[in-house]
Amino acid sequence: MIKVYKTLENKLNEVNKITNDCWVNAINPTENEIESIQSLGIPIEFIRNPLDIDERSQTDKEKGATLIIIRIPYYQGENVDIPYITIPLGIILTGSGIITISRHKNELIENILNRSMNSVSTIKRNRFVLIILFAAATLFLNSLRKIKNNIDVLEDELQSSVRNKEVLELLKFQKSLQYLSTALTSNELIFEKLQRYEFFKQYPDDSDLLDDVITENQQAIEMTSIARNLLIQMMDAFASIIQNNQNIVFKIMTAVTIIMSLPTIISGFFGMNVAIPYENNPNAFLYILIFSILIMVIIAYIFKKQNWL
């Protein structure tokens, strides 16, 4: 799918055809759409590389076009093995416009369209690229905050858990953090390389914005590192908590089993086929019942004092 946007009257508008100073956004384009983009003089590898889900962050120049590939967070859903992964986003900067290419519809582009309709300009192409890069760094921070919130919820559940389900949920987010960490590190190398490009040094505001992008990315790297270390420690601690909770359950079950077995033992004595006290007493059953309950209460009290119940 291809959509074309252009700044008209200081507002980003969708237009019907590709013109100068426009933004072409391609999401999982078809072969015909790839050919239409290539007809703008774009090298074919600049178009296909971002569509490879495993493509690493990189930058390249060829035939007057500049390719920037970064990896951005992508939320797959709650009921998957890895909720957050990263996917490549290609940004092609040409003399006549900007092209963004991605395999999947993503939150970054949606954020730019939904929140920045009046704050971006397709005419200021360098600034537009930097806005995309800044939005990518911000998206990492937002994804990290969401992961942290999910971990906090699981932390509360783990305190009383005797199952492995919550630990396995934490393992999912540990995998997500690994994906984010790897992507952030590779993006950082690209951002530092972009600092050496002359067209990002033409205006002081652009240079400052690129510095902000690098700062946001470094903050995300630090947050990811902290979250990973804390998560590893949490998983070790909560594995011990779960084992301890299981031991407590077993201890309570053992104590209850002992208490419940006392009437059986007592009734077993009085059920023997020999002469026993009170065998001719019409209230013998009541006496045995009261005696059994009394013994159960005494043993339960002793167990309670020992914190076994």
For each residue, the residues with C-beta under 8 A, 3 or more apart:
1: 26 27 28 29 33
2: 24 25 26 27 29 33 36 37
3: 14 24 25
4: 14 15 16 17 18 19 22 23 24 25
5: 12 13 14 15 22 23 25 113 122
6: 12 13 15 19 21 22 23 122
7: 10 11 12 13 21 120 121 122 123
8: 11 13 15
9:
10: 7 118 121
11: 7 8 117 118
12: 5 6 7 23 113 116 117 118 120 121 122
13: 5 6 7 8
14: 3 4 5
15: 4 5 6 8 19 22
16: 4
17: 4
18: 4 22 24 36 40 97
19: 4 6 15 22 97
20: 96 97
21: 6 7 96 97 122 123 125
22: 4 5 6 15 18 19 97 98 122
23: 4 5 6 12 97 98 99 100 122 128
24: 2 3 4 18 37 97 98 99 100
25: 2 3 4 5 99 100 109
26: 1 2 29 33 37 47 99 100 101 102
27: 1 2 102 103 104 105 109
28: 1 51 102 103 104 105
29: 1 2 26 33 34 37 47 51 101
30: 33 34
31: 34 35
32: 35 36
33: 1 2 26 29 30 36 37
34: 29 30 31 37 38 44 47 48
35: 31 32 38 39
36: 2 18 32 33 39 40
37: 2 24 26 29 33 34 40 42 47 99 101
38: 34 35 42 43 44 47
39: 35 36
40: 18 36 37 94 96 97 99
41: 63 64 65 94
42: 37 38 46 47 63 65 92 94 99
43: 38 46 47 62 63 65
44: 34 38 47 48
45: 48 49
46: 42 43 49 60 62 65 67 90 92
47: 26 29 34 37 38 42 43 44 50 51 90 92 101
48: 34 44 45 51 52
49: 45 46 52 55 58 67 69 88 90
50: 47 55 69 88 89 90 101 102 103
51: 28 29 47 48 55 88 90 101 102 103
52: 48 49 55 88 103
53: 87 88 103
54:
55: 49 50 51 52 58 69 88
56: 69 71 88 186
57: 69 70 71 88 183 186 187 189 190
58: 49 55 67 69 190
59: 66 67 68 69 190 193 194
60: 46 66 67
61: 65 66 67
62: 43 46 65 67
63: 41 42 43
64: 41 94 95
65: 41 42 43 46 61 62 92 93 94
66: 59 60 61 92 93 94 197
67: 46 49 58 59 60 61 62 90 91 92
68: 59 90 91 92 93 129 133 190 194
69: 49 50 55 56 57 58 59 88 89 90 91 190
70: 57 88 89 91 133 136 187 190
71: 56 57 86 87 88 89 183 186 187
72: 86 87 88 89 106 108 136 139 140 183
73: 84 85 86 107 139 140 143 180 183
74: 84 85 86 87 104 106 107
75: 83 84 107 143
76: 80 82 83 84 85
77: 80 83
78: 83
79:
80: 76 77 83 172
81: 172 175
82: 76 85 172 175 176 179
83: 75 76 77 78 80 147 150 172 173 176
84: 73 74 75 76 143 147 173 176 179 180
85: 73 74 76 82 176 179
86: 71 72 73 74 179 180 182 183
87: 53 71 72 74 102 103 104 106
88: 49 50 51 52 53 55 56 57 69 70 71 72 102 103
89: 50 69 70 71 72 100 101 102 106 108 132 136
90: 46 47 49 50 51 67 68 69 99 100 101 102
91: 67 68 69 70 98 99 100 129 132
92: 42 46 47 65 66 67 68 98 99 100 101
93: 65 66 68 98 125 126 129
94: 40 41 42 64 65 66 97 98 99
95: 64
96: 20 21 40
97: 18 19 20 21 22 23 24 40 94 122 125
98: 22 23 24 91 92 93 94 122 125 128 129
99: 23 24 25 26 37 40 42 90 91 92 94
100: 23 24 25 26 89 90 91 92 109 132
101: 26 29 37 47 50 51 89 90 92
102: 26 27 28 50 51 87 88 89 90 105 106 109
103: 27 28 50 51 52 53 87 88
104: 27 28 74 87
105: 27 28 102 109 110
106: 72 74 87 89 102 109 110
107: 73 74 75 110 111 139
108: 72 89 111 112 132 135 136 139
109: 25 27 100 102 105 106 112 113
110: 105 106 107 113 114
111: 107 108 114 115 116 135 139
112: 108 109 115 116 120 131 132 135
113: 5 12 109 110 116 117
114: 110 111 117
115: 111 112 119
116: 12 111 112 113 119 120 131
117: 11 12 113 114 120
118: 10 11 12
119: 115 116 131
120: 7 12 112 116 117 127 128 131
121: 7 10 12 124 127 128
122: 5 6 7 12 21 22 23 97 98 125 128
123: 7 21
124: 121 127 128
125: 21 93 97 98 122 128 129
126: 93 129 130 199 200 202 203 206
127: 120 121 124 130 131 203 205 206 209
128: 23 98 120 121 122 124 125 131 132
129: 68 91 93 98 125 126 132 133
130: 126 127 133 134 200 206 209 210 213
131: 112 116 119 120 127 128 134 135 209
132: 89 91 100 108 112 128 129 135 136
133: 68 70 129 130 136 137 191 194 210 213
134: 130 131 137 138 209 212 213 216
135: 108 111 112 131 132 138 139
136: 70 72 89 108 132 133 139 140 187
137: 133 134 140 141 187 213 216 217 219 220
138: 134 135 141 142 216
139: 72 73 107 108 111 135 136 142 143
140: 72 73 136 137 143 144 180 183 184 216 217 220 224
141: 137 138 144 145 216 219 220 223
142: 138 139 145 146
143: 73 75 84 139 140 146 147 180
144: 140 141 147 148 180 220 223 224 227
145: 141 142 148 149
146: 142 143 149 150
147: 83 84 143 144 150 151 173 176 177 227
148: 144 145 151 152 227
149: 145 146 152 153
150: 83 146 147 153 154 169 173
151: 147 148 154 155 170 173 227 231 234
152: 148 149 155 156
153: 149 150 156 157
154: 150 151 157 158 166 169 170
155: 151 152 158 159 234 238
156: 152 153 159
157: 153 154 160 161 166
158: 154 155 161 166 167 170 238 241 242
159: 155 156 241
160: 157 245
161: 157 158 165 166 238 241 242 245
162: 242 245 246 249
163: 166 242
164: 167 168 242
165: 161 168 169
166: 154 157 158 161 163 169 170 238 242
167: 158 164 170 171 235 238 239 242
168: 164 165 171 172
169: 150 154 165 166 172 173
170: 151 154 158 166 167 173 174 231 234 235 238
171: 167 168 174 175 235
172: 80 81 82 83 168 169 175 176
173: 83 84 147 150 151 169 170 176 177 231
174: 170 171 177 178 228 231 232 235
175: 81 82 171 172 178 179
176: 82 83 84 85 147 172 173 179 180
177: 147 173 174 180 181 224 227 228 231
178: 174 175 181 182 228
179: 82 84 85 86 175 176 182 183
180: 73 84 86 140 143 144 176 177 183 184 220 224
181: 177 178 184 185 221 224 225 228
182: 86 178 179 185 186
183: 57 71 72 73 86 140 179 180 186 187
184: 140 180 181 187 188 217 220 221 224
185: 181 182 188 189 221
186: 56 57 71 182 183 189 190
187: 57 70 71 136 137 183 184 190 191 217
188: 184 185 191 192 214 217 218 221
189: 57 185 186 192 193
190: 57 58 59 68 69 70 186 187 193 194
191: 133 187 188 194 195 210 213 214 217
192: 188 189 195 196 214
193: 59 189 190 196 197
194: 59 68 133 190 191 197 200 210
195: 191 192 200 210 214
196: 192 193
197: 66 193 194 200 201
198: 201 202
199: 126 202
200: 126 130 194 195 197 206 207 210
201: 197 198 206 207
202: 126 198 199 206
203: 126 127 206 207
204: 207 208
205: 127 208 209
206: 126 127 130 200 201 202 203 209 210
207: 200 201 203 204 210 211
208: 204 205 211 212
209: 127 130 131 134 205 206 212 213
210: 130 133 191 194 195 200 206 207 213 214
211: 207 208 214 215
212: 134 208 209 215 216
213: 130 133 134 137 191 209 210 216 217
214: 188 191 192 195 210 211 217 218
215: 211 212 218 219
216: 134 137 138 140 141 212 213 219 220
217: 137 140 184 187 188 191 213 214 220 221
218: 188 214 215 221 222
219: 137 141 215 216 222 223
220: 137 140 141 144 180 184 216 217 223 224
221: 181 184 185 188 217 218 224 225
222: 218 219 225 226
223: 141 144 219 220 226 227
224: 140 144 177 180 181 184 220 221 227 228
225: 181 221 222 228 229
226: 222 223 229 230
227: 144 147 148 151 177 223 224 230 231
228: 174 177 178 181 224 225 231 232
229: 225 226 232 233
230: 226 227 233 234
231: 151 170 173 174 177 227 228 234 235
232: 174 228 229 235 236
233: 229 230 236 237
234: 151 155 170 230 231 237 238
235: 167 170 171 174 231 232 238 239
236: 232 233 239 240
237: 233 234 240 241
238: 155 158 161 166 167 170 234 235 241 242
239: 167 235 236 242 243
240: 236 237 243 244
241: 158 159 161 237 238 244 245
242: 158 161 162 163 164 166 167 238 239 245 246
243: 239 240 246 247
244: 240 241 247 248
245: 160 161 162 241 242 248 249
246: 162 242 243 249 250
247: 243 244 250 251
248: 244 245 251 252
249: 162 245 246 252 253
250: 246 247 253 254
251: 247 248 254 255 308
252: 248 249 255 256 308 309
253: 249 250 256 257
254: 250 251 257 258
255: 251 252 258 259 300 303 308 309
256: 252 253 259 260 309
257: 253 254 260 261
258: 254 255 261 262 299 303
259: 255 256 262 296 299 300 303
260: 256 257 263 264 296
261: 257 258 264 265
262: 258 259 265 266 292 295 296 299
263: 260 266 267 292 296
264: 260 261 267 268
265: 261 262 268 269
266: 262 263 269 270 288 291 292 295
267: 263 264 270 271 288 292
268: 264 265 271 272
269: 265 266 272 276
270: 266 267 276 284 288
271: 267 268
272: 268 269 276
273:
274:
275: 279
276: 269 270 272 279
277:
278: 281 283 284 287 288
279: 275 276 284
280: 284
281: 278 284 287
282:
283: 278 286 287
284: 270 278 279 280 281 287 288
285: 288 289
286: 283 289 290
287: 278 281 283 284 290 291
288: 266 267 270 278 284 285 291 292
289: 285 286 292 293
290: 286 287 293 294
291: 266 287 288 294 295
292: 262 263 266 267 288 289 295 296
293: 289 290 296 297
294: 290 291 297 298
295: 262 266 291 292 298 299
296: 259 260 262 263 292 293 299 300
297: 293 294 300 301
298: 294 295 301 302
299: 258 259 262 295 296 302 303
300: 255 259 296 297 303 304 309
301: 297 298 304 305
302: 298 299 305 306
303: 255 258 259 299 300 306 308 309
304: 300 301 307 308 309
305: 301 302
306: 302 303
307: 304
308: 251 252 255 303 304
309: 252 255 256 300 303 304
